[in-house]
Amino acid sequence: MSNKIKFAVLIIIVSILLVVLFARNKATDSDPRSTLLVTEALLTHHTIKLDHYGAEILSKYGYTIYKKNGHYYNYFPIGTPLASLPFVAIAKCFGLEMTQSESFVQTIITIITSILTFLTLLKLALIFLTPVNALTVATVFWFGSSFASTSGAALWSHNFAVLFALLAIYLVIMATKFNSSQIWPLISLTLFAAYLCRPTMALLIPVVLIYFFSYHRFLAYKTGLLLLILLSGFVAFSTFEFGQILPDYYLPSRLSGGHFWEAFYGNLLSPSRGIFIFSPFILFSSLCLKYSKKDWGLKPSWLLIGLAWPFSHLILISTFPHWWAGFSFGSRLMIDVLPGLFLLTLYSWPTTFRKKGVSSFLLLLIFSCIFSILINSVQGLFNINTKYWNSDPNIDQFPEYLFDWSYPQFLANEVGHDIRLNKFSNNKLLKISPGEVFFHNTDRITFLRWSAPELNFRWTSSKISSLVFVVNTNEDQFKGELTLRIGLLGKQRVIITLNENQIYSEELDAWDLTKKIQFSPTIIKNGLNAIVFTLPNAHQPGNGDTRDLALAIRSFSIK
């Protein structure tokens, strides 16, 4: 590579570092939380059991921790905690404990995996393309896909999984295209590591082995045998640790009970989870296939990796009842096969535009690349409303919004979010009764301009935030008392109005406060009601969180 290309690579690496470091939409409080507790437990207690942290601490990690055979474990795959061992070991040398510093350490590891993923994309692209084309397609693929919007937001199990998958593909192509036969053990190791990180990577193993077999039968047998030994070791470990051949997360029983065709379409084309919606350049690059002149030099069996694997993965995840992957951005569950789709994109990536009429395809591809980058690297990582899109209303309870083209996730904004929540309040809110207690994660109340619910509370996200609820005054009688259990970020002026009537104004400074507020019951009206919190002193907490916070609600009741 020329010095200019090397300098461009350096610029891209620095850009990835900055994008991941300063991303607003971090997901370290989602599935990835408690991952590094396992790593720390391995380093300090030589076990994946988390019992030594104690039930009180572990309760803060919610569903990521579960109890099995009388012991506490992290629910998610073991591969990422294992791959994180050197990073957490270094962090502990600096005195960092994962119960306090996990989010920070996750961010550092995320930066490293993101840069390594980009560099592996580039190395793979350089096998087939000129340096300029290779750098272009690698850059677009990272910034314009879930590599950025998912793997750049936290240390998901996907991060190391796709890195190991990319390495396995790169190694097997090197072994076949350039006859580097001595690297076959590394192919086994990277395939096994990918599977440890994401069980769905099991689908990659047979296609890589069959592709390798089409070139070197004996080496493919040896690769498969080593893989079998490694997998047998994992089964032995699981039998010893859990009393079953595989940990719960790896069992195929998780993939059943869904609506297959709905999920199949949703994973491809739904406005809020479709891979071809969030990364359309993958689809549009195929239109340029006839303009892709390059020395490919692979047998047709490579299509097992580039096409058969992504398609079989799509079928597999479409059997999953929770196919939209909860509070995610875009097509998170399709990220695992991006290495295969990258290989397919390399094949169709245009390298010549001399034929008549090709300019329209080029413009379409350029537009789709720009669109994909804006969606994944800008909206996905920096627009906080794309995160609120999942929580209000709760996408797990109202998955029909996944198909709502009037307000797709990638176009989330404050005004549009308010409009959707107001429509939701009018059409789907159930009435509440006097004295009912509702917690911060209820779906019986609409939270307008609040952050996503955390474990025990939900922060306001604006200087003006509202609670909207429905009552039936023909059936229920209200006495005029509002009870709030709240916490404040330092000293805050709190002004509360009910249906545009001010009922409270005071300066508060307490983290766990129960406040009873009296008001005239005539203010309550039949149908929709709104409690509005005006918080003029809202500010950033100073810990890297970019939200303007003021008040956290734990529970609410009105009678």
NORLIN-V579080 format. One line per field, one symbol per residue. psi: psi as a letter, one per 20 degrees, with the letter a starting at -180 (. if undefined). Layout:
# NORLIN-V579080
psi=???
This chain:
# NORLIN-V579080
psi=qrhgghhhggggghgggggggjphmqkijbhiqigihgghhghhilqiqjhihqhgghhijciiprppkjqpqphrqigghghighghgghhhjjpphhhjggghggghggghgghgghhgggghihhrqgggghghggghghjaihghfiihrmrihghghghggggggghhghghjkmhijhhhggghggggghhohiihhhghhgggghhigngghhggghgggggghhhhggghgggikqhqqghipiihmqjanghghggghgjqijiphighmihgghhhijgijnorngkqqiihihghggghghggggiiiphlhikcmrpbmgiihhjhhghgghhhhippiqliqpihhhhgggggghggggghgghfghhiohhhghhhhorohhhmihihjoihmqhijprgghgggghgggghhipqqqqpippprijqjiqpoolqrqpagjrpqqjrioqqpprprnihhqpphlpppporqqnbpppoppqoljppiqoqpqnqhnpppppqrpiihpqpcpqpppopnijqrqijjipjqoqgpppgrpqp.
